[in-house]
């Protein structure tokens, strides 16, 4: 997300912004994987449409430029803020993502093939994305652009189309759930259950602005031994500076393919707990995302952390660890 405080802190001179320092403590974890995927919960419609934060977001292009530079490859663009600047905002956001060497998933130009299949190291996978709504904003019937809403018939058909394109793994993203609830709602569980029955192998999600549990399940697909659902990854970068909403995770998972049997296994799943740090000095104002396990991770000396902040970081870490007790924490912080 990009609240107004965030782009005000990132402004280095009039109408010029630098968001890259936000990721200084975690960039190495973002740039290392084969693919790094994020949820872009703002639009890039340009200064002409006024930069704003909540409740209707519009952020400088430097916001997504930084995401590209620190390692993001793919951005989900279907969420409740996707239409905060209407059709133009949706269209321009997708174009700017592509210009900055990333791929948008979930919103698209009508008439074009919306089912993308990627391949890496011999594994073919599809990425699908859906949102519960767009805060009451709607595209006109004659709009040239569209985005995916949660509709079980569409989800079922999209997964079938992905399989027809030889996708071995179907990764589905949902923007859903009750805000600030640390437990999945009945609606979330019902949609997840149906999606698994349709053939979803891995399910990722956000919207509650807090972390929710991660659960393993037996994949319906004959290609994958075990799938999982992450009901909410929390807040990665925002100005929601209160307990639970100041935390998120970088979720890592690894798929391995047996070249003889062609079976794919979920060979690793772990997470890096994160905390959004906001501070100011006479010379600068900073947001920076920190790994919250400060006993294993050493922060740069330039990062100013007060005693009270240290207590908040530790509390955040313990909150995350207790909620995700069945999932292994990332260990290689060096």
C-alpha positions as CSV (number, residue, x, y, z in Angstrom):
1,X,0.0,0.0,0.0
2,X,1.0,3.6,-0.3
3,X,-0.6,6.0,2.2
4,X,0.1,9.7,1.8
5,X,2.6,9.7,4.7
6,X,4.6,7.1,2.8
7,X,5.0,9.1,-0.4
8,X,5.6,12.3,1.7
9,X,8.5,10.5,3.4
10,X,9.8,9.3,0.1
11,X,9.8,12.8,-1.5
12,X,13.5,13.8,-2.1
13,X,12.6,17.1,-3.9
14,X,9.4,18.5,-5.4
15,X,7.6,15.8,-7.4
16,X,10.6,13.4,-7.1
17,X,10.5,10.3,-4.9
18,X,12.8,7.5,-3.8
19,X,11.2,4.5,-2.3
20,X,14.2,2.2,-2.6
21,X,15.6,2.8,0.9
22,X,12.4,1.2,2.3
23,X,13.7,-2.2,1.1
24,X,17.4,-1.8,2.1
25,X,17.2,-4.4,4.9
26,X,15.3,-7.0,2.9
27,X,16.3,-6.5,-0.8
28,X,18.6,-9.6,-0.8
29,X,15.6,-11.8,0.2
30,X,13.5,-10.4,-2.7
31,X,16.1,-10.5,-5.5
32,X,17.3,-14.1,-4.9
33,X,14.2,-16.2,-5.8
34,X,13.3,-17.3,-9.3
35,X,10.2,-15.3,-9.0
36,X,9.1,-12.6,-6.5
37,X,5.4,-11.8,-6.5
38,X,3.6,-9.0,-4.6
39,X,0.1,-7.5,-4.3
40,X,0.1,-3.9,-5.6
41,X,-2.6,-2.2,-3.5
42,X,-2.6,1.2,-5.2
43,X,-2.8,2.6,-8.7
44,X,-0.3,4.6,-10.8
45,X,-2.4,7.2,-12.6
46,X,0.1,10.1,-12.6
47,X,0.3,13.5,-10.8
48,X,-2.5,14.9,-13.0
49,X,-4.9,12.6,-11.1
50,X,-3.5,13.8,-7.8
51,X,-1.4,11.6,-5.5
52,X,-3.5,10.4,-2.6
53,X,-3.5,7.7,0.1
54,X,-6.6,6.3,1.8
55,X,-9.4,5.9,0.9
56,X,-8.7,6.2,-2.9
57,X,-5.0,5.5,-3.7
58,X,-2.8,7.0,-6.4
59,X,1.0,6.8,-6.1
60,X,4.0,8.1,-8.0
61,X,5.5,5.9,-10.6
62,X,8.7,5.7,-8.5
63,X,6.8,3.5,-6.2
64,X,6.7,0.6,-8.7
65,X,10.1,1.5,-10.1
66,X,11.5,0.7,-6.7
67,X,9.7,-2.6,-6.6
68,X,11.3,-3.6,-9.9
69,X,14.7,-2.5,-8.8
70,X,14.6,-4.5,-5.5
71,X,13.6,-7.7,-7.1
72,X,9.8,-8.0,-7.8
73,X,8.9,-9.8,-11.0
74,X,5.1,-10.0,-10.9
75,X,2.4,-7.8,-9.3
76,X,-1.2,-8.8,-8.6
77,X,-3.4,-5.9,-9.8
78,X,-6.9,-7.1,-8.7
79,X,-7.9,-5.8,-5.3
80,X,-10.3,-3.4,-3.7
81,X,-8.2,-0.4,-4.8
82,X,-7.7,-1.4,-8.4
83,X,-10.3,1.1,-9.6
84,X,-9.4,4.0,-7.4
85,X,-8.8,6.1,-10.5
86,X,-11.2,4.3,-12.8
87,X,-10.4,2.7,-16.1
88,X,-7.5,5.1,-16.8
89,X,-5.9,4.2,-13.5
90,X,-6.2,0.5,-14.2
91,X,-4.9,0.8,-17.7
92,X,-2.0,3.1,-16.8
93,X,-1.0,0.9,-13.8
94,X,-0.7,-2.1,-16.0
95,X,1.3,-0.2,-18.6
96,X,3.7,1.2,-16.0
97,X,4.2,-2.2,-14.5
98,X,5.2,-3.5,-17.9
99,X,7.4,-0.5,-18.6
100,X,9.2,-1.3,-15.3
101,X,9.9,-4.9,-16.4
102,X,7.3,-6.6,-14.3
103,X,4.2,-8.5,-15.2
104,X,0.6,-7.5,-14.0
105,X,-1.8,-10.4,-13.1
106,X,-5.5,-10.1,-12.5
107,X,-6.4,-7.0,-14.7
108,X,-6.2,-6.9,-18.4
109,X,-7.4,-5.5,-21.7
110,X,-10.6,-7.2,-22.9
111,X,-10.2,-9.6,-25.8
112,X,-6.7,-10.7,-24.8
113,X,-5.8,-14.1,-23.4
114,X,-5.9,-13.7,-19.6
115,X,-4.5,-17.1,-18.7
116,X,-0.7,-16.8,-18.4
117,X,1.5,-19.9,-18.1
118,X,5.1,-19.5,-17.1
119,X,8.0,-22.0,-17.1
120,X,11.0,-22.2,-14.9
121,X,13.5,-25.1,-14.5
122,X,11.1,-27.4,-16.3
123,X,8.0,-26.6,-14.2
124,X,5.0,-24.9,-15.9
125,X,2.7,-22.9,-13.7
126,X,-0.2,-20.5,-14.0
127,X,-1.0,-17.4,-11.9
128,X,-4.6,-16.5,-11.4
129,X,-6.0,-13.6,-9.3
130,X,-9.4,-12.5,-8.0
131,X,-10.8,-9.8,-5.7
132,X,-14.0,-9.7,-3.6
133,X,-14.8,-6.2,-4.9
134,X,-13.5,-2.8,-5.8
135,X,-14.9,-0.5,-3.1
136,X,-18.1,0.2,-5.1
137,X,-16.2,1.5,-8.2
138,X,-17.3,-0.2,-11.4
139,X,-16.0,-0.2,-15.0
140,X,-18.5,0.8,-17.7
141,X,-20.0,-2.0,-19.8
142,X,-18.1,-0.7,-22.8
143,X,-14.8,-0.4,-21.0
144,X,-11.8,-1.8,-22.9
145,X,-10.4,-3.1,-19.6
146,X,-11.5,-5.6,-17.0
147,X,-10.3,-7.4,-13.8
148,X,-11.2,-10.6,-12.1
149,X,-13.8,-10.8,-9.3
150,X,-14.3,-13.8,-7.1
151,X,-16.8,-16.0,-9.0
152,X,-16.6,-19.8,-8.5
153,X,-17.7,-20.6,-12.0
154,X,-15.0,-18.3,-13.4
155,X,-12.3,-19.7,-11.1
156,X,-13.2,-23.3,-12.1
157,X,-13.1,-22.4,-15.8
158,X,-9.8,-20.5,-15.5
159,X,-8.1,-23.4,-13.8
160,X,-9.4,-25.7,-16.5
161,X,-8.1,-23.3,-19.1
162,X,-4.7,-23.2,-17.4
163,X,-4.6,-27.0,-17.4
164,X,-5.4,-27.1,-21.1
165,X,-2.4,-24.9,-21.6
166,X,-0.3,-27.6,-19.8
167,X,0.1,-25.7,-16.5
168,X,1.3,-28.3,-14.1
169,X,0.8,-26.1,-11.1
170,X,-2.0,-23.6,-10.5
171,X,-1.2,-20.7,-8.1
172,X,-4.3,-18.7,-7.2
173,X,-4.4,-15.4,-5.4
174,X,-7.4,-14.0,-3.6
175,X,-8.1,-10.5,-2.2
176,X,-10.6,-11.3,0.5
177,X,-11.4,-11.7,4.2
178,X,-12.4,-9.5,7.1
179,X,-10.1,-6.6,7.8
180,X,-8.0,-6.9,11.0
181,X,-9.2,-10.4,11.8
182,X,-6.4,-12.9,12.4
183,X,-8.6,-15.8,11.6
184,X,-10.1,-16.8,8.2
185,X,-13.8,-16.1,7.7
186,X,-16.3,-18.7,6.7
187,X,-16.4,-17.1,3.2
188,X,-12.6,-17.4,2.9
189,X,-12.7,-21.1,3.8
190,X,-15.6,-21.8,1.5
191,X,-13.8,-20.2,-1.5
192,X,-10.6,-21.9,-0.7
193,X,-12.3,-25.3,-0.3
194,X,-14.0,-24.9,-3.7
195,X,-10.8,-23.7,-5.4
196,X,-8.9,-26.8,-4.1
197,X,-11.7,-29.0,-5.5
198,X,-11.3,-27.2,-8.9
199,X,-7.6,-27.9,-8.9
200,X,-5.8,-25.0,-7.2
201,X,-2.5,-26.2,-5.9
202,X,-1.2,-23.1,-4.0
203,X,-3.4,-20.3,-2.7
204,X,-2.1,-16.9,-1.6
205,X,-4.2,-14.1,-0.2
206,X,-4.4,-10.7,1.3
207,X,-6.8,-7.9,2.4
208,X,-7.2,-8.4,6.2
209,X,-4.0,-6.2,6.8
210,X,-2.9,-8.8,9.4
211,X,-1.3,-12.2,9.1
212,X,-3.6,-15.2,9.1
213,X,-2.7,-18.9,9.3
214,X,-1.0,-21.0,6.6
215,X,-2.4,-24.5,6.1
216,X,-1.2,-27.5,4.1
217,X,-3.7,-29.6,2.1
218,X,-3.6,-32.6,-0.2
219,X,-3.6,-31.3,-3.7
220,X,-6.4,-32.6,-6.0
221,X,-3.8,-32.4,-8.8
222,X,-1.9,-35.5,-9.7
223,X,1.1,-33.3,-10.3
224,X,1.8,-32.0,-6.8
225,X,2.1,-33.9,-3.6
226,X,1.0,-31.2,-1.2
227,X,-0.5,-27.8,-1.6
228,X,-1.0,-24.9,0.9
229,X,-3.1,-21.9,1.5
230,X,-1.8,-18.7,3.1
231,X,-5.0,-16.9,4.1
232,X,-3.3,-13.5,4.5
233,X,0.3,-12.4,4.3
234,X,-0.3,-9.3,6.4
235,X,1.0,-5.8,5.7
236,X,4.3,-5.6,3.9
237,X,4.6,-1.8,3.5
238,X,2.0,0.5,4.8
239,X,1.4,3.3,7.4
240,X,-0.9,1.1,9.6
241,X,1.4,1.3,12.6
242,X,-0.5,-0.6,15.2
243,X,-0.1,-4.1,16.6
244,X,-0.7,-6.9,14.1
245,X,-1.1,-4.5,11.1
246,X,2.5,-3.4,11.3
247,X,3.6,-6.9,10.5
248,X,3.8,-9.2,7.4
249,X,5.8,-12.0,6.0
250,X,7.9,-12.8,3.0
251,X,6.7,-16.3,2.2
252,X,9.2,-18.5,0.4
253,X,8.3,-21.8,-1.2
254,X,10.2,-24.2,-3.4
255,X,8.9,-26.7,-5.9
256,X,11.0,-29.7,-7.1
257,X,10.3,-31.9,-10.1
258,X,11.4,-35.5,-10.4
259,X,12.6,-35.7,-14.0
260,X,11.8,-39.5,-14.2
261,X,8.3,-39.6,-12.6
262,X,7.5,-36.0,-13.6
263,X,6.0,-35.6,-10.1
264,X,6.4,-32.2,-8.4
265,X,6.9,-31.8,-4.6
266,X,6.6,-28.9,-2.3
267,X,10.2,-29.3,-1.1
268,X,10.3,-26.2,1.1
269,X,8.0,-23.6,2.6
270,X,9.2,-21.0,5.1
271,X,8.8,-17.3,5.9
272,X,10.7,-14.2,7.0
273,X,8.7,-12.2,9.6
274,X,8.7,-8.5,8.8
275,X,7.9,-5.3,10.7
276,X,7.3,-1.8,9.2
277,X,9.6,0.7,10.9
278,X,8.9,4.4,10.7
279,X,11.2,7.0,12.2
280,X,12.5,10.5,11.8
281,X,15.6,12.5,12.6
282,X,16.4,16.2,12.0
283,X,17.9,15.2,8.7
284,X,15.6,12.5,7.4
285,X,12.3,10.7,7.6
286,X,12.3,7.0,6.9
287,X,10.1,4.0,6.4
288,X,12.1,0.7,6.3
289,X,10.9,-2.9,6.3
290,X,12.8,-5.0,8.9
291,X,13.0,-8.7,9.5
292,X,11.5,-8.9,13.0
293,X,13.7,-11.6,14.2
294,X,16.4,-9.2,15.4
295,X,18.2,-12.0,17.4
296,X,19.2,-13.6,14.1
297,X,19.3,-10.6,11.8
298,X,21.7,-7.6,12.4
299,X,20.3,-4.3,11.2
300,X,22.4,-1.7,9.5
301,X,23.9,0.8,11.9
302,X,22.2,3.6,10.0
303,X,18.8,2.3,11.1
304,X,17.7,4.1,14.2
305,X,15.7,1.9,16.6
306,X,14.6,3.1,20.0
307,X,14.1,0.9,23.1
308,X,10.4,1.2,22.7
309,X,10.7,0.2,19.0
310,X,12.8,-2.8,20.0
311,X,10.0,-4.0,22.3
312,X,7.4,-3.5,19.5
313,X,9.6,-5.5,17.1
314,X,10.0,-8.3,19.5
315,X,6.2,-8.4,20.2
316,X,5.5,-8.5,16.5
317,X,7.9,-11.4,16.0
318,X,6.3,-13.4,18.8
319,X,2.8,-12.7,17.5
320,X,3.8,-13.9,14.0
321,X,5.7,-16.9,15.3
322,X,2.8,-18.1,17.5
323,X,0.3,-17.8,14.6
324,X,2.5,-19.6,12.2
325,X,3.8,-22.2,14.6
326,X,3.3,-25.1,12.1
327,X,5.4,-23.4,9.4
328,X,9.2,-23.3,9.5
329,X,10.8,-19.9,9.9
330,X,13.5,-18.8,7.4
331,X,16.9,-19.5,8.9
332,X,19.6,-18.3,6.5
333,X,19.7,-14.6,7.3
334,X,23.3,-14.1,6.5
